[in-house]
Amino acid sequence: MKLALVNPPWSFYRSVYFGCREPHLPLELGYAKALLERAGHEVLLADGQLGFTWRTREEASPLPSSNGAIRHALEAFHPDATAITTAPSYLFWRCAPPELRVPISTLAEIRSVAGRTIVVGPHGSSTPGAVLRKLDADIVVLGECEEVLVELAETAPNRWADLASIAWRDGRAVLRNGAPASVDVKALPPLRWPAEALRRHFHHHHRFDVVPTDPGAELEASRGCPYRCTFCAKENYRDAFRKRPLETVREELDAMISRGVRYVYFIDEIFLPDRRLLEILAERDVRFGVQMRIDNWTPALLEFLGRAGCVSIEAGMESITERGRALLEKRCKLTTEELTELLIFAKAHVPFVQANLLDATTDDPKSVAAWRERLAVHGVWANEPVPLFPYPGSPEYTLRFGDCDDDAWERAHEHYLAQFGTFSDIQESAPAALSELEGSHAQ
């Protein structure tokens, strides 16, 4: 089968989205391409955000960032089926833009040359009926997509309904088979990104110690998280904690370094201490950034992390009180003072340290401001608390509204806009309603 994998040209105008807006490597599509080609299929990866196309047995080529350019690439490829993602890279599946404006418009542009249409991403994993309707697609993949896409490619379309971890429409009814997929990450090969893609990846995600002069990249050493914090949208994808083999990670890292990459960001939901991985990083001419819970780290391990080349830590604090963290089900065993001391210690060894804060409406604003000022004196940045969005697929949504239905994203978005009059310094100041963002694009 000939399968196209599409990452749209993302735009976040008037969105409540608070993830990074720069282009990142579409890791889920990269894994899928590698597995599909291993199984003998021909694949075109068209990335409208980073701006490249990458076809089987060919080097990558530049791609203008537009739906028309993606359509032109698909016209030349003649795919039997096309998969499109609803989130800009695996890095943001847990905090994706709630609106489907961009994938809706992209799929509308390419539909006549796409073959059968497949949607992957967090939206369809939690609300498949709504996504099938809005995008007018043939199939939605539930959960992690890499292995399911191979199964779809290996199966005649008239038998797709026999496969697990998919949803589709039969008339007005939405049918689904099985639970969301959870990939065997040990079977994922080391990705070898083309030089053209890496040359275009000028962004060093969450790095602030230098102005980048060499390419950056994203890398995954583990997937999922052993915790179940209420705010984290992971019930239907990237849930169970799994580690990739160190040899695979090393090989993927070395391939990046050989093509000029000097900074990688680990997209792991929770970068847990791993001495052997840190030793591998320390032996190489590369710097890196991580997301972590700092309560899993000791001062000695944080010092080793800095020596290994870490230049950026994004530490999930969420609340400045034990009560607030308990309400968020963080299962944190350390006190606020102990966490604060670890953050300050980490800054002595890592150039940039951030404490992430959420506005769960439980912390006193004056206390938050005083705590942020205390950290700032020691060079640690704590963001202005980000209003907590009840993502469908998170325990927070279930606690507030129950099980997800087709209106889950609209319900969560309306609640969010009604609850908060002001937004974080990393969000749009005047976000629009979901119906306005999706507008006439939705079916």
C-alpha positions in Angstrom: 0.0 0.0 0.0 1.0 3.6 -0.6 0.4 5.6 2.6 0.8 9.4 3.1 1.4 10.7 6.6 0.5 14.4 7.0 1.4 16.9 9.7 -0.6 20.1 8.9 0.8 23.7 8.7 -0.2 24.6 12.2 -1.7 28.0 13.3 -2.8 28.8 16.8 -4.4 32.2 16.4 -6.9 32.9 19.2 -6.4 29.4 20.6 -6.1 28.6 24.4 -3.2 26.4 23.4 -0.2 26.9 25.7 2.3 24.6 24.0 5.3 25.7 22.0 4.3 27.2 18.6 7.6 26.4 16.8 7.9 23.4 14.5 9.1 20.1 16.1 9.8 16.7 14.7 6.6 14.7 14.1 7.8 11.6 16.1 4.7 9.6 15.8 4.7 9.9 12.0 8.4 9.2 11.9 7.9 5.9 13.8 5.0 5.0 11.6 7.0 5.6 8.5 9.8 3.4 9.7 7.4 0.5 10.7 5.5 0.8 7.4 8.6 0.7 5.3 9.9 -2.3 7.3 6.7 -4.1 6.3 7.3 -3.3 2.7 4.9 -0.3 2.1 5.7 2.9 0.3 5.3 6.0 2.4 5.3 9.8 2.0 5.7 11.9 5.1 4.5 15.5 4.4 5.2 17.9 7.2 3.5 21.3 6.6 4.9 22.8 9.8 8.6 22.0 9.7 8.4 22.2 5.9 9.6 19.0 4.2 8.4 15.9 2.4 10.2 12.5 2.8 9.4 9.6 0.5 10.6 6.0 0.6 14.1 5.6 -0.9 14.4 9.3 -1.4 16.0 12.2 0.6 13.7 14.8 2.0 12.8 17.8 0.0 11.6 21.3 1.0 7.8 21.8 1.3 6.2 25.3 1.4 4.0 25.6 4.6 0.6 25.5 3.0 -2.3 23.1 2.4 -1.9 23.7 -1.4 1.7 22.5 -1.2 0.7 19.3 0.7 -2.0 18.7 -1.9 0.6 19.0 -4.7 2.9 16.5 -2.9 0.0 14.0 -2.6 -1.0 14.4 -6.2 2.5 13.4 -7.3 2.5 10.4 -4.8 -1.0 9.0 -5.5 -1.6 7.5 -2.0 -4.1 4.7 -1.3 -4.7 6.2 2.1 -3.6 9.3 4.0 -3.2 9.7 7.8 -3.4 13.1 9.3 -2.6 14.1 12.9 -4.7 16.4 15.2 -1.8 17.6 17.4 1.6 19.2 16.5 3.9 16.3 17.4 3.8 13.7 20.2 5.3 16.4 22.5 1.9 18.0 22.7 -0.6 15.2 22.7 -1.3 15.9 26.4 -2.0 19.6 25.8 -3.1 19.8 22.2 -5.0 22.7 20.7 -8.7 21.9 21.6 -9.9 23.1 18.2 -9.6 21.0 15.0 -9.5 24.1 12.7 -6.2 23.2 11.1 -6.6 19.5 10.4 -10.2 20.2 9.1 -8.9 22.8 6.6 -6.0 20.6 5.5 -8.1 17.5 5.0 -10.7 19.5 3.1 -7.9 20.7 0.7 -6.4 17.3 0.1 -9.4 15.0 0.3 -9.8 14.4 -3.5 -6.2 13.2 -3.7 -5.8 11.5 -0.3 -7.4 8.1 -0.9 -9.0 6.7 2.3 -8.6 9.1 5.2 -7.3 8.2 8.6 -7.1 10.5 11.6 -4.6 10.0 14.5 -4.1 12.0 17.6 -5.5 12.8 21.0 -8.9 14.1 19.9 -10.1 11.0 18.1 -8.7 8.8 20.9 -11.1 10.5 23.4 -14.0 11.6 21.1 -13.9 9.5 17.9 -17.5 10.4 16.9 -16.9 14.1 17.0 -13.6 13.8 15.0 -15.1 11.6 12.3 -18.0 14.1 11.9 -15.9 17.2 11.9 -13.2 15.9 9.6 -15.5 13.7 7.5 -12.8 11.0 7.7 -13.1 7.2 7.1 -11.2 5.9 10.1 -10.0 7.2 13.5 -7.2 5.4 15.3 -7.8 5.1 19.0 -4.6 5.6 21.1 -1.1 5.4 19.8 -1.0 5.0 16.1 2.2 3.5 14.8 1.3 -0.2 14.9 -2.3 0.3 14.0 -1.3 2.2 10.8 0.7 -0.9 9.8 -2.2 -3.1 10.4 -4.4 -0.9 8.3 -1.9 -0.9 5.5 -1.7 -4.8 5.7 -5.5 -5.2 5.6 -7.9 -4.7 2.7 -10.0 -1.6 3.3 -13.2 -3.7 3.2 -11.9 -5.6 6.3 -10.6 -2.6 8.3 -13.7 -2.9 10.6 -12.2 -6.2 11.8 -9.1 -4.4 13.3 -8.7 -3.3 16.9 -8.3 0.3 18.2 -10.2 2.0 15.4 -13.5 3.8 15.0 -15.6 4.5 11.9 -19.1 5.6 10.9 -21.8 3.3 9.6 -24.5 5.7 8.5 -25.2 7.9 11.5 -23.8 5.4 14.0 -20.2 5.5 15.2 -18.7 2.0 15.7 -15.5 1.2 17.5 -13.4 -1.9 18.1 -11.3 -2.4 21.2 -9.5 -0.2 23.6 -7.0 2.5 22.6 -3.7 1.1 21.3 -0.6 1.1 23.5 2.6 0.5 21.4 5.4 -1.9 22.3 8.0 0.9 22.4 10.8 -1.7 22.5 9.9 -2.6 18.9 10.2 0.9 17.6 13.3 1.4 15.5 15.8 4.2 16.0 14.7 7.0 13.8 17.0 8.4 11.2 15.8 11.8 10.2 16.9 13.2 6.9 19.4 16.0 6.8 16.9 18.3 5.1 14.4 17.9 8.1 17.1 18.5 10.7 18.5 21.5 8.8 15.1 23.1 9.1 14.8 22.4 12.8 16.5 25.6 14.0 14.4 25.6 17.2 15.9 24.4 20.4 12.8 23.5 22.5 12.7 25.1 25.9 16.4 26.2 25.7 17.3 29.7 26.9 21.0 29.6 27.8 22.3 30.4 24.3 21.1 31.6 20.9 21.0 28.3 18.8 23.5 28.1 15.9 23.2 24.3 15.2 20.1 22.2 14.5 17.9 20.9 17.4 15.7 17.8 17.6 13.3 15.9 19.8 13.9 12.4 21.1 12.0 9.9 23.2 13.6 7.6 25.8 10.4 6.6 27.5 6.7 6.9 27.0 3.8 7.3 29.4 3.9 8.0 33.1 3.4 6.0 36.3 1.4 8.8 37.9 -2.3 9.8 37.4 -2.4 13.5 38.1 -5.9 14.8 37.5 -4.9 17.5 34.9 -2.9 15.1 32.6 -4.8 14.0 29.4 -3.4 10.5 29.1 -6.2 8.0 29.8 -6.6 7.1 26.1 -3.0 7.5 24.8 0.6 7.5 26.1 -0.6 6.2 29.5 1.4 3.2 30.8 5.1 3.9 31.5 7.4 2.1 29.1 11.2 2.6 28.3 12.8 2.3 25.0 16.0 0.2 24.9 19.1 2.3 25.7 20.8 0.9 22.6 18.0 2.2 20.4 18.1 5.6 22.0 21.9 5.7 21.6 21.7 4.8 18.0 19.0 7.4 17.3 20.9 10.1 19.2 24.2 9.3 17.3 22.4 9.5 13.9 21.2 13.0 14.9 24.6 14.1 16.1 26.2 12.8 12.9 23.9 15.2 10.9 24.8 18.3 13.0 22.3 18.2 15.9 23.8 19.6 19.0 20.7 19.9 21.2 17.9 17.4 21.8 14.8 17.7 23.9 13.4 14.6 25.6 9.7 14.6 25.1 9.2 11.9 27.8 6.2 12.7 30.0 8.5 12.1 32.9 12.2 11.9 32.5 13.2 9.6 35.3 16.7 9.1 36.6 18.7 6.6 34.5 22.5 6.7 35.2 23.4 4.7 32.1 21.4 7.1 29.8 23.1 10.1 31.5 26.5 8.4 30.9 25.7 8.0 27.2 24.8 11.7 27.0 27.9 12.8 28.9 30.1 10.9 26.4 28.7 12.9 23.5 29.0 16.5 22.2 25.3 17.3 22.8 23.2 19.3 25.2 19.7 18.4 26.1 16.5 19.5 27.9 14.0 17.4 29.9 10.5 17.4 31.6 10.6 15.9 35.0 9.1 15.7 38.5 12.0 17.0 40.6 10.8 15.0 43.6 12.2 11.9 41.8 15.7 13.3 41.9 18.3 13.7 44.6 20.9 16.4 44.7 23.6 14.0 43.6 21.5 12.9 40.6 20.7 16.5 39.7 24.5 17.3 39.8 25.1 14.3 37.5 22.3 15.5 35.2 24.1 18.9 34.7 27.4 17.2 34.1 25.8 15.0 31.4 24.9 18.1 29.4 21.4 19.1 30.6 20.8 22.8 30.0 17.0 23.0 30.6 14.7 21.5 33.2 10.9 21.9 33.1 9.8 20.7 36.5 6.1 20.0 37.2 5.3 21.8 40.5 1.7 22.7 39.6 0.8 24.0 43.1 2.8 25.7 45.8 0.9 23.9 48.6 0.8 20.3 49.8 -3.0 20.6 49.7 -3.1 21.8 46.1 -0.8 19.0 44.9 -2.9 16.5 46.8 -6.1 17.8 45.1 -4.3 17.3 41.8 -3.4 13.7 42.8 0.3 14.3 42.3 1.3 11.8 45.0 4.2 14.0 45.9 6.0 12.9 49.1 8.1 16.1 49.5 7.1 19.4 51.2 7.0 22.7 49.3 10.1 23.7 51.1 11.9 20.5 50.1 10.8 20.9 46.5 11.9 24.6 46.5 15.4 23.6 47.8 15.8 21.0 45.0 14.8 23.6 42.4 17.4 26.0 43.7 20.0 23.3 43.9 19.3 22.2 40.3 19.9 25.8 39.1 23.4 25.6 40.4 24.1 22.8 37.9 21.7 23.4 35.0 21.6 26.8 33.2 17.8 27.0 33.0 15.3 25.6 35.5 11.5 26.2 35.4 8.9 25.3 37.9 5.6 24.8 36.1 2.5 26.2 37.8 -1.2 25.5 37.1 -4.0 27.8 38.2 -6.2 25.2 39.9 -7.8 28.1 41.9 -6.6 26.7 45.2 -3.4 28.7 45.8 -3.4 32.2 47.2 -2.2 34.6 44.5 -0.1 36.7 46.9 1.6 33.5 48.2 2.3 32.4 44.6 3.8 35.8 43.8 6.0 35.7 46.8 7.2 32.1 46.0 7.9 33.0 42.4 10.0 36.0 43.6 11.9 33.9 46.0 12.8 31.5 43.2 13.7 34.3 40.8 16.3 35.6 43.3 18.1 32.2 42.8 17.6 32.3 39.0 14.8 29.8 38.9 11.8 30.8 36.7 8.3 29.9 37.8 5.7 30.7 35.2 2.5 32.7 35.9 0.0 29.9 36.7 -1.6 28.5 33.6 -5.4 28.1 33.9 -6.2 24.4 34.2 -7.9 23.1 31.1 -10.1 20.0 31.7 -8.9 18.0 28.7 -11.1 15.2 27.5 -9.1 12.1 28.4 -8.0 13.5 31.7 -9.2 12.6 35.2 -10.1 16.3 35.7 -12.6 16.1 32.8 -14.1 12.8 34.2 -14.4 14.3 37.7 -16.2 17.4 36.4 -18.4 16.0 33.6 -18.3 12.2 33.5 -17.4 10.1 30.5 -16.6 11.8 27.2 -19.3 12.2 24.6 -19.2 13.9 21.2 -19.5 17.4 22.8 -16.7 16.9 25.3 -14.3 19.3 23.7 -17.0 22.0 23.4 -18.0 21.4 27.0 -14.4 21.6 28.3 -13.7 24.7 26.2 -16.8 26.6 27.3 -16.2 25.8 30.9 -12.6 27.0 30.6 -13.5 30.4 29.0 -16.3 30.9 31.5 -14.1 30.1 34.5 -11.1 32.3 33.7 -11.2 35.9 32.7 -7.5 36.3 32.2 -5.0 33.8 30.8 -1.4 32.9 31.1 1.5 34.9 29.7 2.1 32.0 27.3 -1.4 32.0 25.9 -3.5 34.3 23.6 -5.0 37.1 25.7 -8.4 36.9 24.0 -9.1 33.3 22.9 -12.2 32.6 20.8 -14.9 30.0 21.4 -14.4 26.6 19.8 -17.4 27.1 17.5 -15.8 30.3 16.2 -12.4 28.7 15.7 -13.7 25.7 13.8 -16.4 27.8 12.1 -17.9 26.5 8.9 -15.0 24.0 8.5 -16.7 21.4 10.7 -19.1 19.1 9.0 
